Amino acid sequence: MKRVLIIACGALARELGDVLKGARLDWVDIECLPAVLHNTPQLITDAVRERIDRASGRYEQIFVGYADCGTGGTLDRLLDERGIERLPGAHCYEFFAGADRFAHLHEEDPGTFYLTDFLVKHFDRLVWQGLGLDRWPELRDDYFGNYRRLIYLSQVVSDELVSRARAAAQRLGLAFEHHHVGYGDFEPAIATAAGARL
């Protein structure tokens, strides 16, 4: 079996590990970039390019475990030049929820802030501290004043994570909803990239 490299967002490390282990895709290697890059999406494309260049010639296939993720199409241009595919959609909320379900949620209320399992676990570091709300709490309304609700799109079933997501919504002053979506379009995309059938 040909060796495959997945260059992925660090926010997907656990989910990638679960999919690869569950499907016994042991010919696939994962290299994760720091999840904090999402706070500066203009840096994602260059970070992915550097990893692709470093892996050149060592793998028969490379797959990128990012959606567009706020790169404004620059990631797609790089991947088109290199003949490399990526996860479907604009962001992880879309591929976890599934394109149709996410489109429905967005149409229902565009003023929605989303969390995944990873973002619930790291809410303080990536959102609260990442946006400086720990130092300047008065910025909360500047950042979130146009949002009305927070939806937690969970990958695993966990009462603790639901509780933490609800607390995050309260801190942001948003209504709370929980939708258990599992891995959505993520799992089949990874299996296809690895040349496997789940």
DRENPA-3360 file (N, C-alpha, C; in nm, 2 decimals, always signed):
BEGIN
1 = MKRVLIIA = +0.08/-0.12/+0.00/+0.00/+0.00/+0.00/+0.09/+0.12/+0.00 ~ +0.05/+0.22/-0.08/+0.13/+0.34/-0.09/+0.12/+0.42/+0.04 ~ +0.23/+0.49/+0.07/+0.23/+0.58/+0.19/+0.16/+0.71/+0.16 ~ +0.08/+0.75/+0.25/+0.00/+0.87/+0.24/+0.03/+0.96/+0.36 ~ +0.05/+1.09/+0.33/+0.06/+1.19/+0.44/-0.06/+1.28/+0.44 ~ -0.11/+1.30/+0.56/-0.22/+1.40/+0.58/-0.16/+1.51/+0.66 ~ -0.15/+1.63/+0.60/-0.11/+1.75/+0.67/-0.23/+1.82/+0.72 ~ -0.25/+1.83/+0.85/-0.38/+1.87/+0.91/-0.37/+1.98/+1.01;
9 = CGALAREL = -0.48/+2.04/+1.04/-0.50/+2.13/+1.15/-0.49/+2.05/+1.28 ~ -0.42/+2.11/+1.37/-0.41/+2.04/+1.50/-0.54/+2.02/+1.58 ~ -0.64/+2.10/+1.54/-0.77/+2.09/+1.60/-0.84/+1.96/+1.56 ~ -0.78/+1.89/+1.46/-0.84/+1.76/+1.41/-0.76/+1.64/+1.45 ~ -0.65/+1.66/+1.53/-0.56/+1.55/+1.56/-0.63/+1.43/+1.62 ~ -0.72/+1.45/+1.72/-0.79/+1.34/+1.79/-0.88/+1.27/+1.69 ~ -0.96/+1.35/+1.61/-1.05/+1.29/+1.52/-0.98/+1.21/+1.41 ~ -0.87/+1.26/+1.36/-0.79/+1.19/+1.26/-0.74/+1.06/+1.32;
17 = GDVLKGAR = -0.69/+1.07/+1.44/-0.64/+0.95/+1.51/-0.75/+0.84/+1.52 ~ -0.87/+0.88/+1.56/-0.98/+0.79/+1.57/-1.02/+0.73/+1.44 ~ -1.02/+0.80/+1.34/-1.06/+0.75/+1.21/-0.96/+0.65/+1.16 ~ -0.83/+0.69/+1.16/-0.72/+0.60/+1.11/-0.71/+0.47/+1.19 ~ -0.72/+0.49/+1.33/-0.72/+0.37/+1.41/-0.84/+0.28/+1.39 ~ -0.95/+0.34/+1.38/-1.08/+0.26/+1.37/-1.08/+0.18/+1.23 ~ -1.02/+0.24/+1.13/-1.02/+0.18/+1.00/-0.89/+0.11/+0.97 ~ -0.80/+0.11/+1.06/-0.67/+0.04/+1.05/-0.60/+0.09/+0.93;
25 = LDWVDIEC = -0.59/+0.22/+0.91/-0.52/+0.28/+0.80/-0.38/+0.31/+0.84 ~ -0.30/+0.21/+0.86/-0.16/+0.22/+0.92/-0.06/+0.26/+0.81 ~ -0.10/+0.29/+0.69/-0.01/+0.34/+0.59/-0.02/+0.49/+0.58 ~ -0.09/+0.55/+0.67/-0.11/+0.69/+0.66/-0.04/+0.76/+0.78 ~ +0.04/+0.86/+0.75/+0.10/+0.94/+0.85/+0.03/+1.08/+0.86 ~ +0.04/+1.13/+0.99/-0.03/+1.26/+1.01/+0.08/+1.36/+1.06 ~ +0.08/+1.48/+1.00/+0.15/+1.59/+1.06/+0.06/+1.70/+1.08 ~ +0.05/+1.75/+1.21/-0.05/+1.85/+1.24/+0.02/+1.99/+1.26;
33 = LPAVLHNT = -0.04/+2.09/+1.21/+0.00/+2.23/+1.23/-0.07/+2.28/+1.35 ~ -0.02/+2.38/+1.42/-0.08/+2.44/+1.54/-0.22/+2.49/+1.51 ~ -0.31/+2.45/+1.60/-0.45/+2.49/+1.58/-0.47/+2.64/+1.60 ~ -0.38/+2.70/+1.67/-0.38/+2.85/+1.69/-0.37/+2.93/+1.56 ~ -0.33/+2.86/+1.45/-0.32/+2.93/+1.32/-0.46/+2.98/+1.28 ~ -0.56/+2.93/+1.33/-0.70/+2.98/+1.30/-0.72/+3.12/+1.34 ~ -0.64/+3.17/+1.44/-0.65/+3.31/+1.48/-0.58/+3.40/+1.38 ~ -0.50/+3.34/+1.30/-0.43/+3.42/+1.19/-0.43/+3.34/+1.06;
41 = PQLITDAV = -0.55/+3.32/+1.00/-0.57/+3.23/+0.89/-0.48/+3.27/+0.77 ~ -0.44/+3.39/+0.76/-0.35/+3.43/+0.65/-0.22/+3.36/+0.65 ~ -0.18/+3.29/+0.77/-0.06/+3.22/+0.78/-0.07/+3.07/+0.74 ~ -0.19/+3.02/+0.73/-0.22/+2.88/+0.71/-0.16/+2.83/+0.58 ~ -0.18/+2.90/+0.47/-0.13/+2.86/+0.34/+0.02/+2.84/+0.34 ~ +0.10/+2.94/+0.39/+0.24/+2.93/+0.39/+0.29/+2.81/+0.48 ~ +0.22/+2.79/+0.59/+0.26/+2.68/+0.68/+0.23/+2.54/+0.61 ~ +0.12/+2.53/+0.54/+0.09/+2.41/+0.46/+0.20/+2.39/+0.35;
49 = RERIDRAS = +0.23/+2.50/+0.28/+0.33/+2.49/+0.17/+0.46/+2.44/+0.22 ~ +0.50/+2.49/+0.34/+0.63/+2.45/+0.40/+0.63/+2.30/+0.43 ~ +0.52/+2.25/+0.48/+0.51/+2.11/+0.51/+0.51/+2.02/+0.39 ~ +0.44/+2.07/+0.28/+0.43/+2.00/+0.15/+0.57/+1.99/+0.10 ~ +0.65/+2.10/+0.10/+0.78/+2.10/+0.04/+0.87/+2.01/+0.12 ~ +0.86/+2.00/+0.25/+0.94/+1.92/+0.33/+0.91/+1.77/+0.31 ~ +0.79/+1.74/+0.27/+0.75/+1.60/+0.25/+0.77/+1.55/+0.11 ~ +0.80/+1.64/+0.02/+0.82/+1.61/-0.12/+0.91/+1.50/-0.15;
57 = GRYEQIFV = +0.86/+1.40/-0.22/+0.94/+1.28/-0.26/+0.94/+1.17/-0.16 ~ +0.88/+1.19/-0.04/+0.88/+1.09/+0.06/+0.74/+1.01/+0.07 ~ +0.64/+1.07/+0.00/+0.51/+1.01/+0.00/+0.45/+1.00/-0.14 ~ +0.38/+0.89/-0.17/+0.31/+0.88/-0.30/+0.19/+0.98/-0.31 ~ +0.13/+1.01/-0.19/+0.02/+1.10/-0.19/+0.02/+1.19/-0.07 ~ -0.02/+1.31/-0.09/-0.04/+1.40/+0.03/-0.19/+1.45/+0.02 ~ -0.25/+1.46/+0.14/-0.38/+1.51/+0.15/-0.38/+1.62/+0.26 ~ -0.46/+1.73/+0.24/-0.45/+1.83/+0.34/-0.58/+1.83/+0.42;
65 = GYADCGTG = -0.56/+1.82/+0.55/-0.67/+1.81/+0.65/-0.71/+1.95/+0.70 ~ -0.74/+2.04/+0.60/-0.80/+2.17/+0.63/-0.92/+2.19/+0.53 ~ -1.01/+2.27/+0.57/-1.11/+2.32/+0.47/-1.05/+2.45/+0.43 ~ -1.12/+2.55/+0.37/-1.06/+2.67/+0.34/-1.02/+2.75/+0.46 ~ -1.09/+2.74/+0.57/-1.05/+2.79/+0.70/-1.01/+2.94/+0.70 ~ -1.08/+3.02/+0.62/-1.05/+3.16/+0.63/-0.93/+3.21/+0.54 ~ -0.88/+3.12/+0.46/-0.76/+3.16/+0.38/-0.80/+3.24/+0.25 ~ -0.93/+3.25/+0.23/-0.98/+3.33/+0.12/-0.94/+3.27/-0.02;
73 = GTLDRLLD = -0.93/+3.14/-0.03/-0.90/+3.08/-0.15/-0.75/+3.06/-0.18 ~ -0.66/+3.12/-0.10/-0.52/+3.10/-0.12/-0.47/+2.95/-0.10 ~ -0.53/+2.88/+0.00/-0.50/+2.74/+0.02/-0.54/+2.66/-0.11 ~ -0.66/+2.69/-0.16/-0.70/+2.62/-0.28/-0.61/+2.64/-0.40 ~ -0.56/+2.76/-0.41/-0.47/+2.79/-0.53/-0.34/+2.71/-0.51 ~ -0.29/+2.71/-0.39/-0.17/+2.63/-0.37/-0.19/+2.48/-0.40 ~ -0.30/+2.43/-0.35/-0.33/+2.29/-0.37/-0.36/+2.25/-0.51 ~ -0.42/+2.34/-0.58/-0.45/+2.32/-0.73/-0.31/+2.31/-0.80;
81 = ERGIERLP = -0.22/+2.40/-0.77/-0.09/+2.40/-0.83/-0.01/+2.27/-0.81 ~ -0.03/+2.22/-0.69/+0.04/+2.09/-0.65/-0.04/+1.97/-0.68 ~ -0.16/+1.98/-0.72/-0.24/+1.86/-0.75/-0.28/+1.78/-0.62 ~ -0.31/+1.86/-0.51/-0.33/+1.80/-0.38/-0.48/+1.83/-0.34 ~ -0.55/+1.74/-0.29/-0.69/+1.76/-0.24/-0.69/+1.79/-0.09 ~ -0.80/+1.85/-0.05/-0.82/+1.89/+0.09/-0.96/+1.84/+0.13 ~ -0.99/+1.86/+0.26/-1.12/+1.84/+0.32/-1.22/+1.93/+0.25 ~ -1.35/+1.88/+0.24/-1.45/+1.96/+0.17/-1.50/+2.07/+0.25;
89 = GAHCYEFF = -1.54/+2.18/+0.19/-1.61/+2.29/+0.26/-1.53/+2.41/+0.30 ~ -1.60/+2.50/+0.36/-1.53/+2.62/+0.40/-1.46/+2.61/+0.54 ~ -1.51/+2.52/+0.62/-1.45/+2.51/+0.76/-1.49/+2.38/+0.82 ~ -1.44/+2.35/+0.94/-1.47/+2.23/+1.01/-1.61/+2.21/+1.05 ~ -1.68/+2.32/+1.07/-1.82/+2.32/+1.11/-1.90/+2.26/+1.00 ~ -1.87/+2.29/+0.87/-1.94/+2.24/+0.76/-1.91/+2.10/+0.73 ~ -1.79/+2.05/+0.74/-1.77/+1.91/+0.71/-1.81/+1.82/+0.83 ~ -1.80/+1.87/+0.95/-1.85/+1.79/+1.06/-2.01/+1.78/+1.06;
97 = AGADRFAH = -2.07/+1.89/+1.04/-2.22/+1.89/+1.03/-2.27/+1.82/+0.90 ~ -2.19/+1.83/+0.80/-2.24/+1.79/+0.67/-2.29/+1.91/+0.59 ~ -2.26/+1.92/+0.47/-2.28/+2.05/+0.39/-2.43/+2.09/+0.40 ~ -2.52/+2.00/+0.38/-2.67/+2.03/+0.38/-2.71/+2.08/+0.51 ~ -2.68/+2.01/+0.62/-2.72/+2.04/+0.75/-2.66/+2.18/+0.79 ~ -2.53/+2.20/+0.76/-2.47/+2.33/+0.80/-2.54/+2.44/+0.72 ~ -2.57/+2.42/+0.59/-2.64/+2.53/+0.52/-2.77/+2.56/+0.58 ~ -2.84/+2.46/+0.63/-2.97/+2.48/+0.69/-2.95/+2.57/+0.82;
105 = LHEEDPGT = -2.85/+2.53/+0.90/-2.83/+2.60/+1.03/-2.79/+2.75/+1.00 ~ -2.71/+2.77/+0.90/-2.66/+2.90/+0.87/-2.78/+2.99/+0.81 ~ -2.86/+2.92/+0.73/-2.97/+3.00/+0.67/-3.07/+3.03/+0.78 ~ -3.09/+2.94/+0.88/-3.18/+2.96/+0.99/-3.14/+3.08/+1.07 ~ -3.01/+3.10/+1.10/-2.96/+3.22/+1.17/-2.81/+3.24/+1.14 ~ -2.78/+3.33/+1.05/-2.64/+3.36/+1.02/-2.56/+3.41/+1.14 ~ -2.63/+3.46/+1.24/-2.56/+3.51/+1.36/-2.53/+3.41/+1.46 ~ -2.47/+3.30/+1.41/-2.44/+3.18/+1.50/-2.29/+3.16/+1.51;
113 = FYLTDFLV = -2.24/+3.14/+1.63/-2.10/+3.11/+1.66/-2.10/+2.96/+1.69 ~ -2.00/+2.89/+1.63/-2.00/+2.74/+1.64/-1.88/+2.70/+1.72 ~ -1.90/+2.59/+1.79/-1.79/+2.52/+1.86/-1.79/+2.37/+1.82 ~ -1.67/+2.31/+1.81/-1.66/+2.17/+1.80/-1.60/+2.11/+1.93 ~ -1.58/+1.98/+1.94/-1.53/+1.93/+2.06/-1.39/+2.00/+2.10 ~ -1.31/+2.01/+2.00/-1.18/+2.07/+2.02/-1.19/+2.21/+2.08 ~ -1.28/+2.29/+2.02/-1.29/+2.43/+2.06/-1.36/+2.44/+2.20 ~ -1.44/+2.35/+2.23/-1.50/+2.35/+2.37/-1.39/+2.32/+2.47;
121 = KHFDRLVW = -1.31/+2.22/+2.44/-1.20/+2.18/+2.53/-1.09/+2.30/+2.55 ~ -1.07/+2.37/+2.44/-0.97/+2.48/+2.44/-1.03/+2.62/+2.43 ~ -1.15/+2.63/+2.48/-1.22/+2.76/+2.46/-1.15/+2.88/+2.53 ~ -1.10/+2.85/+2.65/-1.03/+2.96/+2.72/-0.91/+3.01/+2.65 ~ -0.82/+2.91/+2.60/-0.70/+2.95/+2.54/-0.72/+3.01/+2.40 ~ -0.81/+2.94/+2.32/-0.82/+2.99/+2.18/-0.92/+3.10/+2.16 ~ -1.02/+3.10/+2.23/-1.13/+3.20/+2.21/-1.11/+3.31/+2.32 ~ -1.13/+3.28/+2.45/-1.13/+3.38/+2.55/-1.00/+3.46/+2.56;
129 = QGLGLDRW = -0.89/+3.38/+2.57/-0.76/+3.44/+2.58/-0.71/+3.48/+2.44 ~ -0.74/+3.40/+2.34/-0.69/+3.43/+2.20/-0.74/+3.56/+2.15 ~ -0.86/+3.60/+2.19/-0.92/+3.72/+2.15/-0.90/+3.84/+2.25 ~ -0.82/+3.80/+2.35/-0.79/+3.91/+2.45/-0.90/+3.94/+2.55 ~ -1.00/+3.86/+2.56/-1.12/+3.89/+2.65/-1.08/+3.87/+2.79 ~ -0.98/+3.79/+2.82/-0.93/+3.78/+2.96/-0.87/+3.91/+3.01 ~ -0.82/+3.99/+2.92/-0.76/+4.12/+2.96/-0.85/+4.24/+2.93 ~ -0.94/+4.23/+2.83/-1.03/+4.34/+2.79/-1.17/+4.28/+2.77;
137 = PELRDDYF = -1.23/+4.24/+2.88/-1.37/+4.18/+2.87/-1.47/+4.27/+2.80 ~ -1.44/+4.40/+2.80/-1.54/+4.49/+2.74/-1.54/+4.47/+2.59 ~ -1.44/+4.40/+2.53/-1.44/+4.37/+2.39/-1.54/+4.26/+2.35 ~ -1.60/+4.19/+2.45/-1.69/+4.08/+2.41/-1.80/+4.13/+2.32 ~ -1.86/+4.24/+2.35/-1.97/+4.29/+2.26/-1.93/+4.33/+2.13 ~ -1.80/+4.38/+2.12/-1.75/+4.42/+1.99/-1.73/+4.30/+1.90 ~ -1.68/+4.19/+1.96/-1.66/+4.06/+1.89/-1.79/+3.99/+1.86 ~ -1.88/+3.98/+1.96/-1.99/+3.89/+1.95/-2.13/+3.96/+1.95;
145 = GNYRRLIY = -2.12/+4.09/+1.94/-2.25/+4.17/+1.94/-2.35/+4.14/+1.83 ~ -2.30/+4.09/+1.72/-2.38/+4.05/+1.61/-2.42/+3.90/+1.61 ~ -2.38/+3.83/+1.70/-2.42/+3.69/+1.72/-2.54/+3.68/+1.81 ~ -2.62/+3.58/+1.79/-2.74/+3.56/+1.88/-2.73/+3.42/+1.95 ~ -2.66/+3.33/+1.88/-2.66/+3.19/+1.95/-2.53/+3.13/+1.93 ~ -2.50/+3.03/+2.01/-2.38/+2.95/+2.00/-2.43/+2.80/+1.98 ~ -2.38/+2.74/+1.87/-2.42/+2.60/+1.85/-2.30/+2.51/+1.87 ~ -2.31/+2.42/+1.96/-2.20/+2.32/+1.98/-2.23/+2.20/+1.89;
153 = LSQVVSDE = -2.14/+2.18/+1.79/-2.15/+2.06/+1.70/-2.06/+1.96/+1.76 ~ -2.12/+1.86/+1.83/-2.03/+1.76/+1.90/-2.00/+1.65/+1.81 ~ -1.87/+1.60/+1.83/-1.83/+1.48/+1.76/-1.85/+1.35/+1.85 ~ -1.82/+1.37/+1.98/-1.85/+1.25/+2.07/-1.96/+1.29/+2.17 ~ -2.01/+1.19/+2.23/-2.12/+1.21/+2.33/-2.05/+1.23/+2.46 ~ -2.07/+1.35/+2.52/-2.01/+1.39/+2.65/-2.09/+1.49/+2.72 ~ -2.15/+1.45/+2.84/-2.22/+1.55/+2.92/-2.13/+1.66/+2.96 ~ -2.01/+1.63/+3.00/-1.91/+1.73/+3.04/-1.89/+1.84/+2.94;
161 = LVSRARAA = -1.87/+1.79/+2.81/-1.84/+1.89/+2.71/-1.97/+1.98/+2.68 ~ -2.08/+1.91/+2.69/-2.21/+1.99/+2.67/-2.22/+2.10/+2.77 ~ -2.18/+2.06/+2.90/-2.19/+2.16/+3.01/-2.09/+2.27/+2.99 ~ -1.97/+2.24/+2.94/-1.86/+2.34/+2.92/-1.91/+2.43/+2.80 ~ -1.97/+2.37/+2.70/-2.01/+2.45/+2.58/-2.12/+2.55/+2.63 ~ -2.21/+2.50/+2.71/-2.32/+2.59/+2.76/-2.26/+2.70/+2.84 ~ -2.16/+2.67/+2.92/-2.09/+2.78/+3.00/-2.03/+2.88/+2.91 ~ -1.97/+2.83/+2.80/-1.90/+2.92/+2.70/-2.01/+3.02/+2.64;
169 = AQRLGLAF = -2.13/+2.96/+2.61/-2.23/+3.04/+2.55/-2.28/+3.15/+2.65 ~ -2.29/+3.11/+2.78/-2.32/+3.21/+2.88/-2.22/+3.32/+2.90 ~ -2.09/+3.29/+2.89/-1.99/+3.39/+2.90/-1.99/+3.48/+2.78 ~ -2.03/+3.43/+2.67/-2.04/+3.52/+2.55/-2.18/+3.59/+2.54 ~ -2.27/+3.56/+2.63/-2.40/+3.62/+2.62/-2.49/+3.57/+2.51 ~ -2.47/+3.44/+2.47/-2.54/+3.39/+2.36/-2.64/+3.28/+2.40 ~ -2.75/+3.26/+2.32/-2.83/+3.14/+2.34/-2.76/+3.02/+2.31 ~ -2.79/+2.91/+2.37/-2.72/+2.78/+2.35/-2.80/+2.68/+2.28;
177 = EHHHVGYG = -2.74/+2.61/+2.18/-2.79/+2.49/+2.12/-2.68/+2.38/+2.11 ~ -2.73/+2.26/+2.12/-2.63/+2.15/+2.10/-2.69/+2.05/+1.99 ~ -2.60/+2.02/+1.90/-2.64/+1.93/+1.79/-2.52/+1.83/+1.78 ~ -2.56/+1.70/+1.81/-2.46/+1.59/+1.80/-2.45/+1.56/+1.65 ~ -2.34/+1.58/+1.59/-2.32/+1.55/+1.44/-2.22/+1.44/+1.41 ~ -2.15/+1.40/+1.51/-2.04/+1.30/+1.49/-1.94/+1.35/+1.39 ~ -1.89/+1.27/+1.30/-1.78/+1.31/+1.21/-1.83/+1.36/+1.07 ~ -1.96/+1.35/+1.04/-2.02/+1.40/+0.92/-1.94/+1.36/+0.80;
185 = DFEPAIAT = -1.90/+1.46/+0.71/-1.83/+1.43/+0.59/-1.68/+1.41/+0.61 ~ -1.64/+1.43/+0.73/-1.49/+1.42/+0.76/-1.44/+1.28/+0.74 ~ -1.51/+1.18/+0.80/-1.47/+1.04/+0.80/-1.46/+0.99/+0.66 ~ -1.56/+1.00/+0.57/-1.54/+0.95/+0.44/-1.44/+1.02/+0.36 ~ -1.42/+1.15/+0.38/-1.31/+1.22/+0.31/-1.18/+1.17/+0.34 ~ -1.15/+1.14/+0.47/-1.02/+1.08/+0.51/-1.00/+0.94/+0.46 ~ -1.11/+0.86/+0.46/-1.10/+0.73/+0.40/-1.07/+0.73/+0.25 ~ -1.13/+0.82/+0.18/-1.11/+0.83/+0.04/-0.96/+0.88/+0.01;
193 = AAGARL = -0.92/+0.97/+0.09/-0.78/+1.02/+0.08/-0.68/+0.91/+0.10 ~ -0.71/+0.82/+0.19/-0.62/+0.71/+0.23/-0.64/+0.59/+0.13 ~ -0.74/+0.60/+0.04/-0.76/+0.49/-0.05/-0.82/+0.37/+0.01 ~ -0.91/+0.40/+0.11/-0.98/+0.29/+0.18/-1.13/+0.31/+0.18 ~ -1.20/+0.20/+0.21/-1.34/+0.20/+0.22/-1.38/+0.17/+0.37 ~ -1.46/+0.26/+0.43/-1.50/+0.24/+0.57/-1.63/+0.15/+0.57;
% end
